[in-house]
Amino acid sequence: MEQLEVKLKQDYGIVFTDKTLLETAFTHTSYANEHRLLNISHNERLEFLGDAVLQLLISQYLFIKYPRKAEGDLSKMRSMIVREESLASFSRQCGFDAYIKLGNGEEKSGGRDRDTILGDLFEAFLGALLLDKGVDTVQNFISHVMIPQVEKGNFERVKDYKTSLQELLQAKGDVQIDYHVTNESGPAHAKTFEVTVSANGDELSKGIGKSKKAAEQDAAKKALAALS
């Protein structure tokens, strides 16, 4: 955590008063579960809080930035900005992926580069920052890290991997494409879904996400990568 603290101070001028909050934000459930005897806290509750403040601040930004846009358009823009894939990219941009504490199994299975984990991590960090420094500091951090990417137009469109996969598979005829939820995990406020996509009964890939739709998109994205 010392290296992370140095990075936060150098890059963003952030110094946590309660270092336990920061450590909790960067502790995945898999790590806490492997160290039960130490009674370590994990980041799911902070993720819940971070998600709420992120939704609020991005909504406020969009409302002020685009006074002529209708509610539906603002909602679509917000969903593009705060979707799992976007938040994971912000975690990588900040270098957070290098500091998250994962269990051995999660580490070996590539969890350090998994969008679900990194998106949750970003939200958990915002939750910890809110508790330690208040909403103004969270807003400053978001303005520094997220808003420049938004204003570049990076979130005006969302790649629809399901449609791309359908177009690829059905280019030479009709193909039956099915998505099935194979697993659900986590608490009610922060569920993770695993989805399998198949074509004519043959499994193509599996995806994970914080919603069924996100998991389906992830499965389709991986299927496209495998087929290409």
C-alpha positions as CSV (number, residue, x, y, z in Angstrom):
1,M,0.0,0.0,0.0
2,E,2.9,2.4,0.5
3,Q,3.7,2.5,-3.2
4,L,0.0,3.2,-3.9
5,E,-0.1,6.0,-1.4
6,V,3.0,7.6,-3.0
7,K,1.3,7.3,-6.4
8,L,-1.9,8.9,-5.3
9,K,-0.1,11.8,-3.7
10,Q,2.2,12.4,-6.8
11,D,-0.5,11.9,-9.4
12,Y,-3.6,13.3,-7.8
13,G,-2.5,15.1,-4.6
14,I,-4.6,12.6,-2.5
15,V,-3.4,11.6,0.9
16,F,-5.7,9.3,2.9
17,T,-6.2,10.1,6.5
18,D,-7.7,6.7,7.2
19,K,-5.4,4.3,5.4
20,T,-7.6,1.3,6.4
21,L,-10.2,2.6,4.0
22,L,-7.7,2.7,1.1
23,E,-6.6,-0.9,1.9
24,T,-10.1,-2.1,2.1
25,A,-10.9,-0.6,-1.3
26,F,-8.1,-2.5,-2.9
27,T,-9.0,-5.9,-1.2
28,H,-11.0,-8.2,-3.4
29,T,-13.4,-10.8,-1.8
30,S,-11.1,-13.6,-3.0
31,Y,-8.2,-12.3,-0.9
32,A,-10.4,-11.8,2.2
33,N,-11.8,-15.3,1.8
34,E,-8.4,-16.8,1.7
35,H,-7.4,-15.0,4.9
36,R,-10.5,-15.5,7.0
37,L,-8.6,-15.9,10.2
38,L,-7.3,-12.4,9.9
39,N,-10.8,-11.0,9.6
40,I,-9.9,-8.8,6.6
41,S,-12.5,-6.5,5.1
42,H,-13.1,-6.5,1.4
43,N,-14.3,-3.8,-1.0
44,E,-17.9,-4.7,-1.8
45,R,-19.5,-2.2,0.6
46,L,-17.3,0.5,-0.6
47,E,-18.1,-0.4,-4.2
48,F,-21.8,0.1,-3.4
49,L,-21.1,3.6,-2.0
50,G,-18.8,4.5,-4.9
51,D,-21.4,3.5,-7.4
52,A,-23.9,5.8,-5.8
53,V,-21.6,8.9,-5.7
54,L,-20.4,8.2,-9.3
55,Q,-23.9,8.1,-10.6
56,L,-24.7,11.3,-8.9
57,L,-21.7,13.3,-10.0
58,I,-21.8,12.1,-13.6
59,S,-25.5,12.9,-13.7
60,Q,-24.8,16.4,-12.4
61,Y,-22.0,16.9,-14.9
62,L,-24.1,15.8,-17.9
63,F,-27.1,17.9,-16.7
64,I,-25.0,21.1,-16.6
65,K,-22.9,20.3,-19.7
66,Y,-25.8,19.5,-22.0
67,P,-28.7,21.8,-21.1
68,R,-30.6,20.9,-24.3
69,K,-30.4,17.1,-24.2
70,A,-33.5,15.2,-23.2
71,E,-33.6,12.9,-20.2
72,G,-33.3,9.8,-22.3
73,D,-30.2,11.0,-24.1
74,L,-28.6,11.9,-20.8
75,S,-29.3,8.5,-19.4
76,K,-27.7,6.8,-22.4
77,M,-24.6,8.9,-22.0
78,R,-24.4,8.2,-18.3
79,S,-24.7,4.5,-18.9
80,M,-21.9,4.6,-21.4
81,I,-19.6,6.4,-19.0
82,V,-20.2,4.3,-15.9
83,R,-20.5,0.9,-17.6
84,E,-18.2,-1.9,-16.4
85,E,-15.8,-1.7,-19.4
86,S,-15.4,2.0,-19.0
87,L,-14.7,1.9,-15.3
88,A,-12.1,-0.9,-15.8
89,S,-10.3,1.3,-18.3
90,F,-10.2,4.1,-15.8
91,S,-8.7,1.7,-13.2
92,R,-6.0,0.7,-15.7
93,Q,-5.4,4.4,-16.6
94,C,-4.8,5.1,-12.9
95,G,-2.6,2.0,-12.5
96,F,-4.9,0.6,-9.9
97,D,-4.7,-2.9,-11.4
98,A,-1.1,-3.3,-10.0
99,Y,-2.2,-2.8,-6.4
100,I,-5.4,-4.8,-5.9
101,K,-5.1,-7.7,-3.5
102,L,-6.4,-11.0,-5.0
103,G,-6.7,-14.5,-3.8
104,N,-4.3,-17.0,-5.4
105,G,-7.0,-18.6,-7.5
106,E,-8.3,-15.3,-8.8
107,E,-4.7,-14.2,-9.5
108,K,-3.9,-17.3,-11.5
109,S,-7.1,-17.1,-13.5
110,G,-6.3,-13.6,-14.8
111,G,-8.4,-11.6,-12.3
112,R,-6.0,-8.7,-12.3
113,D,-7.0,-7.9,-15.9
114,R,-10.8,-8.7,-15.5
115,D,-13.1,-5.9,-16.3
116,T,-15.5,-6.9,-13.6
117,I,-12.9,-6.8,-10.9
118,L,-11.3,-3.5,-12.1
119,G,-14.6,-1.8,-12.6
120,D,-15.6,-2.7,-9.0
121,L,-12.2,-1.6,-7.8
122,F,-12.7,1.9,-9.3
123,E,-16.1,2.3,-7.6
124,A,-14.7,1.0,-4.3
125,F,-11.9,3.6,-4.5
126,L,-14.4,6.4,-5.0
127,G,-16.4,5.1,-2.0
128,A,-13.3,5.1,0.2
129,L,-12.4,8.6,-1.1
130,L,-15.9,9.9,-0.3
131,L,-15.7,8.7,3.3
132,D,-12.1,9.9,3.8
133,K,-12.2,13.3,2.0
134,G,-15.8,14.1,1.1
135,V,-17.7,14.6,-2.1
136,D,-15.7,17.6,-3.3
137,T,-12.5,15.5,-3.5
138,V,-14.3,12.8,-5.3
139,Q,-15.6,15.3,-7.8
140,N,-12.1,16.7,-8.3
141,F,-10.8,13.2,-8.9
142,I,-13.5,12.4,-11.4
143,S,-13.0,15.8,-13.2
144,H,-9.3,15.0,-13.5
145,V,-9.5,11.3,-14.5
146,M,-12.8,10.7,-16.2
147,I,-14.2,14.0,-17.7
148,P,-11.3,14.6,-20.1
149,Q,-12.1,11.2,-21.7
150,V,-15.8,12.1,-21.8
151,E,-15.1,15.4,-23.5
152,K,-13.0,13.7,-26.2
153,G,-16.2,11.9,-27.2
154,N,-14.9,8.4,-26.1
155,F,-18.3,7.4,-24.7
156,E,-20.6,8.6,-27.4
157,R,-21.0,5.0,-28.7
158,V,-21.0,1.6,-27.1
159,K,-19.7,-1.3,-29.1
160,D,-22.5,-3.8,-29.6
161,Y,-20.6,-7.1,-29.6
162,K,-23.8,-9.2,-29.7
163,T,-24.9,-7.6,-33.0
164,S,-21.4,-7.9,-34.4
165,L,-21.3,-11.6,-33.5
166,Q,-24.7,-12.2,-35.0
167,E,-23.7,-10.5,-38.2
168,L,-20.5,-12.6,-38.4
169,L,-22.1,-15.9,-37.7
170,Q,-25.2,-15.4,-39.9
171,A,-23.2,-14.1,-42.9
172,K,-23.6,-17.4,-44.7
173,G,-27.0,-18.5,-43.4
174,D,-29.2,-18.8,-40.4
175,V,-27.5,-19.7,-37.1
176,Q,-29.2,-20.2,-33.7
177,I,-27.3,-18.1,-31.2
178,D,-28.2,-18.6,-27.5
179,Y,-27.0,-16.9,-24.3
180,H,-27.5,-18.7,-21.0
181,V,-26.7,-17.6,-17.5
182,T,-24.6,-20.3,-16.0
183,N,-23.7,-18.7,-12.6
184,E,-24.6,-15.8,-10.3
185,S,-22.5,-14.8,-7.4
186,G,-22.1,-11.9,-4.9
187,P,-24.6,-10.0,-2.7
188,A,-27.8,-8.7,-4.1
189,H,-26.5,-5.1,-4.6
190,A,-23.3,-6.3,-6.4
191,K,-24.1,-9.5,-8.2
192,T,-21.7,-10.9,-10.9
193,F,-23.2,-12.9,-13.7
194,E,-21.5,-15.6,-15.9
195,V,-23.0,-16.2,-19.3
196,T,-22.3,-18.7,-22.0
197,V,-22.9,-18.0,-25.7
198,S,-23.4,-20.9,-28.1
199,A,-24.1,-21.2,-31.9
200,N,-26.2,-24.1,-33.0
201,G,-25.6,-25.7,-29.6
202,D,-21.8,-25.4,-29.7
203,E,-20.3,-23.3,-26.9
204,L,-18.2,-20.4,-28.2
205,S,-17.2,-18.5,-25.0
206,K,-18.1,-17.4,-21.6
207,G,-18.4,-13.8,-20.3
208,I,-18.9,-12.1,-16.9
209,G,-20.5,-8.8,-15.9
210,K,-22.4,-6.9,-13.2
211,S,-25.6,-7.4,-15.2
212,K,-26.9,-10.1,-17.5
213,K,-26.6,-7.7,-20.5
214,A,-23.0,-6.8,-19.6
215,A,-22.1,-10.5,-19.3
216,E,-23.7,-11.3,-22.7
217,Q,-21.7,-8.5,-24.3
218,D,-18.5,-9.8,-22.7
219,A,-19.2,-13.3,-23.9
220,A,-19.9,-12.0,-27.5
221,K,-16.7,-9.9,-27.4
222,K,-14.6,-13.0,-26.4
223,A,-16.4,-15.1,-29.1
224,L,-15.5,-12.5,-31.7
225,A,-11.9,-12.5,-30.6
226,A,-11.7,-16.3,-30.8
227,L,-13.4,-16.5,-34.2
228,S,-11.2,-13.8,-35.7
